[in-house]
Amino acid sequence: ASTLPYHISGYTNRTQAVIRALSQAGKTVYALTRPGYPWDRPDRLQDAQETATQVEEIKYHHFRTPRNNRPVLFYTFQAAKVIAQRAQEQKVALIHAASNHVNALPALVAARSLGLPFQYEMRGLWELTRIARQPWFKDLPAYRQGLELEGLVARHADRLLVISKELGEYMTIQAGVDGRRMALLPNCVHLDEFTPAHTHEVESMSIGFAGSLMGYEGLDTLILAVRRLKDRGVFCTLYLIGDGEARLQLETLVRDLGLLEHVFFMGRVSPKVARQYLERVALICLPRKPHTVCHIVPPIKLVEALAMGKPVVVSDLPVFRSEAPHGTLFFTAGNDEHLAEVLDKALADQEALVALGQAGRNYVQKYRLWARFMSNLL
């Protein structure tokens, strides 16, 4: 649906990681982006000049048409022809598509036309993400249509790979998906991409967040907590790495609270640069709000933070309870007073933070490496 370098997000990082893991498992992967992408995305970070893009060791192939600017079923069948043609040319044995249905439905149609198995990697439900940002969208026909098409793809896939057990349970209850065809493909890492910083390089009273600056991420809660700490005489620094539609509102909040010397907006950077910023913070906070999507879809930045050996403070949401290892620090979602208390206690004991960070990295090494889950894909 999207890839580096045209979009930088948890989705594109995960796509890169999954393809790398499959290649390391000895599989030949032909990576075809959704037909029309990236030319039909006005929010792309750069233009594609060619029909293939090399990102590190992975080559992404593109097809200029059809553009995704037409009714969904028209696009589906036109895009399916492109996918089927490429699949035949490459003599593929299986078609794998990731969220969302705009990307996956044409791939499903192409697979069925060729008699090939199809698996759907469900990373989230974009309709639920959208109503977390725009509640009015729930009243539009497009909301119901999107969820129905997600259910259709999930029910007809030969295998459904879900990012969390909570998402799998949701699809079983809401869309009637047979759980026997599901497998878990959680957020994981390639550990060699993450190196813990030396203790002396860490800024002791600092907090980091890297990701899209969206309302449902709860960054206003985090900023309010930083102000509460300041009022207590606890002075810390917050680094917000990334960009998004909530940035202007958050910058205004920082100014209004008198936190210009404590909260810094670092802007959108590459994943590598984001990790370099995060290496220097004492802890990472993921303060998501209690929206439905946040209950069932975990961000990849949680496991990435753990892989860096960083202690994490997260909202007390079901998916975080399932994903986070023992020792993770939780606070009541949306409650800046409780978050301030948790941060105050955590930052006061730097030795304990180091120990928590090491425990988190050990957890990832044991349970969250991509190689561990490759059998679910093959």
C-alpha positions in Angstrom: 0.0 0.0 0.0 3.0 2.3 0.7 6.7 2.0 0.9 9.9 3.8 1.6 11.1 6.3 0.6 7.8 7.7 -0.6 6.2 7.4 2.9 7.9 7.0 6.2 5.7 5.2 8.8 5.4 2.2 10.9 3.7 0.5 7.9 6.5 1.1 5.5 9.2 0.1 8.1 7.3 -3.1 8.7 7.0 -3.8 4.9 10.8 -3.4 4.6 11.4 -5.7 7.5 9.0 -8.5 6.4 10.5 -8.6 2.9 14.0 -8.7 4.4 13.0 -11.5 6.7 11.5 -13.6 3.9 14.6 -13.1 1.8 16.8 -14.2 4.7 14.6 -17.3 5.0 15.6 -18.2 1.5 12.5 -17.1 -0.3 12.5 -15.1 -3.6 10.3 -12.1 -3.2 9.0 -9.9 -6.0 7.8 -6.7 -4.3 5.1 -5.0 -6.3 3.6 -1.8 -4.9 -0.1 -1.2 -5.3 -0.7 -0.3 -9.0 -0.7 3.5 -9.3 1.5 4.1 -6.3 3.2 6.4 -5.5 2.0 8.6 -8.3 -1.6 8.7 -7.0 -0.7 9.8 -3.5 -0.4 13.6 -3.3 1.2 13.3 0.2 4.2 11.4 -1.2 7.5 12.7 0.0 9.1 12.5 -3.4 8.3 11.6 -7.0 9.1 8.2 -8.5 11.1 8.7 -11.7 11.4 5.0 -12.6 9.2 1.9 -12.3 11.5 0.4 -9.7 13.0 1.8 -6.5 15.9 0.3 -4.6 15.8 0.7 -0.8 18.8 -0.9 0.8 18.8 -4.6 -0.4 15.1 -4.6 -1.5 13.8 -3.6 -4.9 10.2 -2.3 -5.1 8.5 -2.5 -8.5 5.8 0.0 -9.5 3.1 0.2 -12.2 1.8 3.7 -13.1 -1.8 2.7 -13.7 -4.5 2.4 -12.8 -4.6 5.3 -10.3 -6.6 4.9 -7.2 -9.0 7.8 -8.1 -12.0 5.8 -9.2 -14.7 3.7 -7.5 -13.2 0.9 -5.5 -14.5 -2.0 -7.6 -13.4 -0.4 -10.8 -9.9 0.1 -9.4 -9.9 -3.5 -7.9 -10.5 -5.2 -11.2 -8.1 -3.0 -13.2 -5.4 -3.3 -10.6 -6.0 -7.1 -10.4 -5.1 -7.4 -14.1 -1.7 -5.7 -13.5 -1.0 -7.9 -10.5 -2.0 -11.1 -12.3 0.2 -10.2 -15.3 3.2 -9.6 -13.1 2.6 -12.7 -11.0 2.5 -14.8 -14.2 5.7 -13.3 -15.5 7.5 -13.9 -12.3 6.0 -17.4 -11.9 5.1 -16.7 -8.3 3.8 -19.5 -6.0 1.8 -17.3 -3.6 0.5 -13.8 -3.4 0.8 -11.9 -0.2 -0.8 -8.5 0.5 -0.8 -6.2 3.4 -3.4 -3.7 4.8 -5.6 -2.2 3.7 -8.4 -3.6 1.4 -7.6 -1.1 -1.3 -4.3 -2.9 -1.7 -5.4 -6.4 -0.8 -8.7 -6.8 -2.7 -7.0 -6.6 -6.2 -4.3 -9.0 -5.0 -7.0 -11.5 -3.9 -8.8 -11.2 -7.2 -5.5 -11.7 -9.1 -4.7 -14.8 -7.0 -8.1 -16.4 -7.6 -7.8 -15.7 -11.3 -4.5 -17.6 -11.4 -5.5 -20.3 -9.0 -2.8 -19.2 -6.5 -3.0 -19.2 -2.7 -3.5 -15.8 -1.1 -2.6 -14.5 2.3 -3.6 -11.2 3.9 -1.4 -9.5 6.4 -3.8 -7.4 8.4 -1.9 -4.6 10.2 -4.9 -2.6 11.3 -8.3 -1.3 10.3 -8.0 2.1 8.7 -11.6 2.9 9.2 -11.2 2.6 13.0 -8.0 4.8 12.8 -9.9 7.4 10.9 -12.8 7.7 13.4 -10.2 8.1 16.1 -9.2 11.3 14.2 -12.6 12.2 12.7 -15.5 10.8 14.7 -18.0 12.1 12.1 -16.7 9.6 9.5 -18.5 6.8 11.3 -21.8 8.2 10.0 -20.7 8.0 6.4 -21.4 5.0 4.0 -17.6 4.8 3.3 -17.0 3.7 6.9 -19.3 0.7 6.7 -18.1 -0.1 3.2 -14.5 -0.1 4.2 -15.1 -2.5 7.1 -17.2 -4.8 5.0 -14.5 -5.0 2.4 -11.9 -5.7 5.1 -14.1 -8.5 6.3 -14.5 -9.9 2.7 -10.8 -10.0 2.1 -10.1 -11.6 5.5 -12.8 -14.3 5.1 -11.6 -15.3 1.6 -7.9 -15.3 2.3 -6.3 -18.7 2.5 -4.5 -17.4 5.5 -5.0 -14.3 7.6 -2.0 -12.9 9.4 -3.0 -10.6 12.2 -0.8 -8.1 14.0 -2.2 -8.9 17.4 -4.5 -11.4 19.0 -6.9 -8.6 19.9 -7.2 -7.7 16.2 -7.8 -11.4 15.4 -10.6 -11.6 18.1 -12.1 -8.5 16.7 -12.3 -9.9 13.1 -13.8 -13.2 14.4 -16.5 -11.4 16.3 -17.2 -8.5 13.9 -16.5 -10.1 10.5 -17.0 -13.9 11.1 -13.5 -14.8 10.2 -12.6 -18.5 10.9 -9.9 -18.4 13.6 -8.4 -21.7 12.2 -7.1 -19.8 9.2 -5.5 -17.1 11.3 -1.9 -16.9 12.4 -0.1 -14.2 14.4 2.5 -12.0 12.8 3.2 -9.4 15.4 5.5 -6.4 15.2 9.1 -7.7 15.4 12.6 -6.4 14.6 15.9 -7.4 13.0 18.0 -6.9 16.1 21.1 -5.9 14.2 19.4 -2.7 13.3 19.1 -1.6 16.9 22.1 -0.9 19.2 21.7 0.2 22.8 23.4 3.5 23.6 26.1 3.6 26.3 24.8 4.8 29.6 27.0 7.9 29.5 25.5 9.0 26.2 22.0 9.1 27.6 20.4 12.4 28.7 19.1 11.4 32.1 16.0 13.6 32.4 14.7 13.1 28.9 11.7 11.5 27.2 11.3 10.5 23.6 8.5 9.8 21.1 9.0 9.0 17.4 6.0 8.6 15.1 3.2 10.4 13.4 1.9 13.3 15.4 -1.8 12.3 15.5 -4.5 13.1 18.0 -5.0 9.4 19.0 -1.3 9.1 20.0 -2.1 11.1 23.2 0.8 13.5 22.9 -1.3 16.3 24.5 -1.5 14.0 27.6 2.2 13.7 27.6 2.8 17.4 27.2 0.4 18.1 30.1 2.3 15.6 32.2 5.6 17.4 31.5 3.9 20.6 32.7 2.8 18.9 35.9 6.4 17.7 36.4 7.7 21.2 36.0 5.2 22.5 38.5 6.7 19.9 41.0 10.2 21.2 40.3 11.0 18.2 38.1 12.5 19.5 34.9 12.7 17.1 32.0 13.1 17.4 28.2 10.6 15.9 25.8 11.7 15.2 22.2 8.8 14.7 19.6 10.2 13.1 16.5 7.9 13.1 13.5 5.2 15.1 11.9 1.5 15.0 11.4 -1.9 16.7 11.5 -1.8 17.4 15.3 1.6 19.2 15.2 0.2 22.7 15.1 -2.2 22.1 17.9 0.6 20.5 20.0 3.0 23.4 19.3 0.3 25.8 20.5 -0.3 23.8 23.6 3.5 23.9 24.4 3.6 27.6 24.0 0.5 28.1 26.1 1.9 26.0 28.9 5.3 27.8 28.8 7.2 24.7 27.8 9.2 26.0 24.9 12.5 25.1 26.8 11.3 21.7 27.7 9.5 20.3 24.6 11.2 20.1 21.2 9.7 19.2 17.8 12.4 17.5 15.7 10.3 17.1 12.5 10.1 14.2 10.1 13.3 12.3 9.7 14.5 8.9 8.3 14.1 5.8 10.5 17.8 5.7 11.0 18.0 9.3 12.3 14.9 8.8 14.5 16.7 5.9 16.2 19.8 8.1 16.7 17.7 10.7 18.5 16.0 8.0 20.6 19.3 6.4 21.6 20.0 9.5 23.8 16.7 9.6 25.8 16.2 8.0 29.2 12.9 6.5 28.3 10.3 6.4 25.6 6.6 7.1 26.1 3.7 5.9 24.0 0.7 7.6 25.5 -2.1 6.4 23.2 -5.6 7.3 24.0 -8.4 4.7 24.6 -9.9 4.6 21.1 -11.1 1.3 19.7 -8.2 1.1 17.2 -5.7 1.7 20.0 -7.1 -1.2 22.0 -6.5 -3.7 19.2 -3.6 -2.4 17.0 -0.1 -2.0 18.5 2.4 0.4 17.1 5.7 -1.0 15.8 7.5 1.7 17.8 6.9 -0.3 21.0 9.0 -3.3 20.0 11.6 -1.0 18.4 12.0 0.9 21.6 12.5 -2.3 23.5 15.0 -3.5 21.0 17.0 -0.3 21.6 17.2 -1.2 25.3 14.9 1.7 26.2 12.4 1.5 29.1 8.9 2.3 28.0 6.0 4.0 29.6 2.7 3.1 27.8 -1.0 3.5 28.2 -2.9 0.8 30.1 -4.6 -0.6 27.0 -5.3 -4.3 26.2 -2.9 -4.6 23.3 -0.1 -3.0 25.2 -0.7 -5.4 28.1 -0.4 -8.3 25.7 2.6 -6.9 23.8 4.8 -5.4 26.5 7.1 -7.5 28.7 7.1 -7.7 32.5 8.4 -4.5 34.0 6.8 -2.2 31.5 5.5 1.0 33.1 1.8 1.6 32.6 -0.4 4.6 33.2 -4.2 5.2 32.9 -4.8 6.2 29.2 -5.7 9.8 28.8 -4.8 10.7 32.5 -2.0 13.2 32.5 -1.9 13.3 36.3 -1.2 9.6 36.6 1.3 9.8 33.7 3.2 12.5 35.6 3.4 10.3 38.6 4.7 7.4 36.6 7.3 9.5 34.8 8.4 11.2 38.1 9.1 7.9 39.8 10.8 6.4 36.7 13.1 9.3 36.1 14.1 9.4 39.7 15.8 6.0 39.5 18.2 5.9 36.5 19.7 2.6 37.5 16.3 1.0 37.5 15.6 2.4 34.1 18.8 0.9 32.7 17.8 -2.5 34.1 14.3 -2.2 32.6 15.8 -1.4 29.3 18.0 -4.4 29.3 15.1 -6.6 30.3 13.1 -5.3 27.4 15.9 -6.0 24.9 16.2 -9.5 26.2 12.5 -10.0 25.7 12.7 -8.9 22.1 15.7 -11.1 21.5 13.7 -14.1 22.8 10.2 -13.4 21.5 10.1 -10.7 18.9 12.6 -11.4 16.1 11.2 -11.7 12.6 12.9 -15.0 12.0 10.8 -16.5 14.8 7.6 -15.9 12.8 8.6 -16.7 9.3 7.0 -20.2 9.5 3.6 -18.4 9.8 4.1 -16.8 6.4 5.4 -19.7 4.4 
